[in-house]
């Protein structure tokens, strides 16, 4: 009785199926919209594909700055202090300073951004940021490890904020 030959290589044992995202399919004439929900304790921003196409959202991730478009590969990213920029199809953009949080991209072009706080860059006084930054730098040199650790966190946020406060 003949026996079937067993596949010996991983590529022969496993069948991989790769789908082309709808936005890259030449048959698809219209790009998928990106649905965004951006929430914090002081802000709720909802942008759905019903209103615009080709929306891009730029986020400050701990892995680096990322630009998210429709049909982006699903991912979860931890946010670092910096600017979240929402670019709408009209060309207008909105920016929000975040101190941290998470961004989740899921199938179907859904992006959820959850942060503790988000504010417009123009809400910050450059003088106040400089003053707080100087105080945090002084506290970072403290011999008290708790004070030094807290100052380190403040420095990370304030240094990012100092670059954008106008």
N, C-alpha and C positions, 0 to 999 in steps of 0.2 A: 504494500500500500504506500503510495507516494505521500511524503509529508510536505506541508507548506514551509517554505523558507521564511524564517522570522526576520523582520527588519533588524538591522544591526546598528544603524545610526539613529540618533535622536530625531533628525529631520525626517527620517523615514517612518519612525514610530508615531510621531505626533503630526497631526494635520493642523496647520495654522490657516486661519481665515482673516484676511485683512480687507476691511471695507473702505472704500473711498468716501471721505466726508462729502456730504451733499454739496458743499460750496465749491469743491474741487471737481465735481462731476461736470463735464462739458455739456451734458444734456440739461443740467439745471441752469436756467437762465437768470434766476434771481437769487442772491445770496440769502442764507438764513439770517434772521435777525438775532441779535444778542439780547437776551433778557437779563436785566440787572436789578438786583435788590441790594441796597446799601443801607444798613441800619446801625444806629448807635443810640445811646440814651437821649441824645439831643437832636438827632437827625434821622429822617427816614426819606430815602430817595428811591423812587421806583421808576425804572425806565423799561418799558416792554417793547417788543418788536412790533407792536401795533402802530407805534409812532415813528420808528426810524429804522433804517437799514445801515449796515456797515458801521456800526458803533464800535468804538475801541475804548477800552478801559486800561489805563496804565497804573500798575500797582507797585509799591516799594516792598518787595519780598526779601526775606532773609537769604534767599538763594540768588538775589539780584533783582533789578528792575525788570518787570514783565509787562508786555503789551498783550492784552487779551482781546481777541476778535471772535466773531461767530465761528462755531465748529472747532474751538480750541480743544486740545486734548484734555480730558478730565484730570483735575489736579486739586490738591489742597495745599495752600501756601500760608505760612506764617508771615504776617506783615511786620515790618520794622517801622520805626518812626519815619515819616516822609509824606509826600504828596500822592493822593489818589486823584487821577485825572480822568474825567469822563468826557469823551469826544463824541458828539452826536453827529448824525449824518448831515445836518445843516452846516457843519463846520464849527459850530460853537462848542466851547468846552467849559466845564466846571471843575474847579480844583478844591480839594479838601485836605487839610493836614490831619493825619491820624498818628496817634502815639503807638499803635500796634493793633493786632487783631488777627483775623483769619479771612482768607478768600478761598471759596470753593467753586470750582468750575465743574459742572456735571453735564452729562449727555443732554442733547437738546438745546445747546447754547444757553445754558443757565449759569449765571454768575451771582453768587451771594457773597457779600462783603459784610462781615460782622466786626465792629470795633467798639471799644468802650467810649471813645470820644472822637468827634470829627468836627473841624471848624474851618471856615474860609480863611485863607492866608492873610487877608486884609484885616481880620479881627485881632491880629497880634500887633503890639507896639514894639518896634525894633529896640527902643530904649529899655523897655521892661525885660525883653528877652536877654539883652546884653547884661543887664544887672543880675538877673537870675542865673545866667551862665557864669558870671564871675563868682557869685556866692557858691554855686555848685562845685566849681573848680577848687575853691578854698576848702570846702567840706570834703572833697575827694582825698585830700592830704591828711585827714583826721586820723588820729591814732585809734579812735573808736571804730571797730570793724563794721558796726551797724550803720553809723553815720557815713562812713566811706562807701559802703555798698549802696545805700540810698542815693548818695551823690553820684555814683557811677550810672545809675539808672536815669537820674535827672540829666546828667551830661549827655547821654545818648539822645534823649528827646530834644533837649535844648540846642545841641549842636545841629541837629537836622532842622529845627525850627529857625535857627539863626540864618540858615542859607535861604530861607524863603520869606521871612518876615520883611515886609516892605513898608 
